[in-house]
Amino acid sequence: QVQLVETGGGLVEAGESLRLSCVVAGQDITSNNLAWFRQAPGKEREFVAAIGWAAAIPSYADSVKGRFTLSRDNAKNTVYLQMNSLNPEDTAVYYCTLDRRCWGQGTQVTVSS
């Protein structure tokens, strides 16, 4: 059974940074695509960033481009989301996903103004 566990969320002030981690258990991620999504209160889940199995250049939503950096460590079966220059609009529950078929439980990110 594949399990994804996100950590690293929290409460920060605008302009600060957070680093989210997603550890995948039960499957080697080397040949899988990984992505982060987020869902703010009252809104639909939206795409944040993704990286292909070949660890090519990640893709980002326009709203986070230049501020967020996605990376993966296949040896640790982990994907990271470095989030800089956070603003209140980034407040959401952040989810990681493996091939968009397995999802973690999410980690809350709250940015105060």
Rosetta blueprint (number, residue, H / E / L):
1 Q L
2 V L
3 Q E
4 L E
5 V E
6 E E
7 T E
8 G L
9 G L
10 G E
11 L E
12 V E
13 E E
14 A L
15 G L
16 E L
17 S L
18 L E
19 R E
20 L E
21 S E
22 C E
23 V E
24 V E
25 A E
26 G L
27 Q L
28 D L
29 I H
30 T H
31 S H
32 N L
33 N L
34 L E
35 A E
36 W E
37 F E
38 R E
39 Q E
40 A L
41 P L
42 G L
43 K L
44 E L
45 R L
46 E E
47 F E
48 V E
49 A E
50 A E
51 I E
52 G L
53 W L
54 A L
55 A L
56 A L
57 I L
58 P L
59 S E
60 Y E
61 A L
62 D L
63 S L
64 V L
65 K L
66 G L
67 R L
68 F E
69 T E
70 L E
71 S E
72 R E
73 D E
74 N H
75 A H
76 K H
77 N L
78 T E
79 V E
80 Y E
81 L E
82 Q E
83 M E
84 N L
85 S L
86 L L
87 N L
88 P H
89 E H
90 D H
91 T L
92 A E
93 V E
94 Y E
95 Y E
96 C E
97 T E
98 L E
99 D L
100 R L
101 R L
102 C E
103 W E
104 G L
105 Q L
106 G L
107 T E
108 Q E
109 V E
110 T E
111 V E
112 S E
113 S L
